[in-house]
Amino acid sequence: MLKTLYVGDLSSVCKEEDLYREFSKYGKVVNVKLFVNPSTKVFMGCGFIKMSTIHEASIAIAALNGTLLLGR
């Protein structure tokens, strides 16, 4: 069963590849989607990561919650 995680307070330089690389350490990442303001095209600092199982998502949450990525 797929599990979707919300990630927020991300660095303005964060890319989908950065999140994919970081979360892949804890399981299979199916999809990464970052939010961009449709009118300004500016990254909004948050997004979704879809992982292949709830178990892998739980491991990623435990390992990454409150940690820094790209200085933020």
Sequence and secondary structure as in RCSB ss.txt:
>XXXX:A:sequence
MLKTLYVGDLSSVCKEEDLYREFSKYGKVVNVKLFVNPSTKVFMGCGFIKMSTIHEASIAIAALNGTLLLGR
>XXXX:A:secstr
  EEEEE S  TT  HHHHHHHHGGGS EEEEEEEE TTT  EEEEEEEEES HHHHHHHHHHHTT  STT 
